[in-house]
Amino acid sequence: MKLIKTEEELKSLIAADEWMVDILKNVEKLQLPDSWICAGFIRSKVWDCLHEKEYRTPLADIDVIYFDKVNLSDNYEKQHEQELTKYLPDVPWSVKNQARMHVVNNSEPYQSSIDGIAHFPEIPTAIGVRLSNGKLEIAAPHGIKHLVAGIVAPTPYFQKDSPRYEVYLNRVRNKQWESSWSKLQIVY
């Protein structure tokens, strides 16, 4: 198995997966502002590849994020989920507007979707992918080094000296990623 080292290699891995491309195409149809599919959608694909899994590890949801300061209602997010469900009914959609998620996360307002991604708890989760005019784009505010090496570490916002560090620890405990991907290195 060839290890992934660059964003271009990560894009190639995603582009070769018909299921992922189909999901990306359907999200692109919505034309949501500053939209990305993030977190486990990419992380699990890379970790499955690192672990040479024959089958995809099931995902709890497909995280779609966007940034819209005008329509902040969570009802608007639900409408987008319903629209995506019309396209792909068997996909567990989760759509969140990063322009309002700072309230949920008790932080300063985010300036964009990528700023929201940068505030995710773990570095390998803090990644997004999208199709923009049919072209794959990656958003990795903390890089892809941890992701492709199978290292789980907190983002700067959730470091050990932060009051939010406990959130990181609880997610690592609750997610139990090492039960699905035994080669992971988890930083405590």
C-alpha positions, 0 to 999 in steps of 0.5 A, a space after each residue: 500500500 502506498 502511503 499518502 503524503 500530500 494533499 494531491 495524493 489525498 485528493 487522488 484517494 478520494 477521487 478514486 472512491 465513487 461513493 465519496 465522489 457521488 456524495 461530493 457531487 450532491 453536496 455541490 448541487 446545493 450551492 451552499 456558501 463556503 460549503 465543505 464535507 468534513 471530519 469522519 468522511 475524510 478521516 475514516 477513509 484515510 484511516 481505512 486505507 492506512 489499516 488496509 481495510 477491505 471494506 469502508 468503516 461505517 460512518 455515524 453521519 456525513 458532516 456538511 458545513 457551510 458559512 451563511 451569516 444571513 440564515 442562522 436558523 437551525 431549521 434552515 440546516 434541516 431543510 438542507 439535510 432534507 434536500 440532500 436526503 432526496 438525492 441520497 436517502 441512505 446517507 446520514 446527513 448532518 448539515 451545520 452553518 458555521 456562522 452560528 456554531 460558535 454559540 454552540 461551541 462557546 467560542 468567538 464567532 468563526 470567520 469562515 467554514 475553514 475557521 470553523 474546521 480549525 476549531 474542531 477538537 482533533 487535528 485529523 478531524 479538522 479537515 474538509 473536502 469539496 467539489 468546486 466547479 467539479 474540482 476537488 479542494 482540500 481544507 486542512 488548516 492544521 495540515 494533513 500530517 497527523 491524519 495520514 500518519 494515524 496520529 490523533 492530537 488536539 488542535 491548538 484550540 483544545 491543547 492541554 493548557 486550554 479549558 477545552 482540553 477535557 472536550 478533546 479527552 472526552 471525544 477520544 474516549 467516547 469515539 473509541 477510534 482505536 477499536 476500529 483502527 488499532 494502529 492509531 497513535 492517540 496523544 493524551 
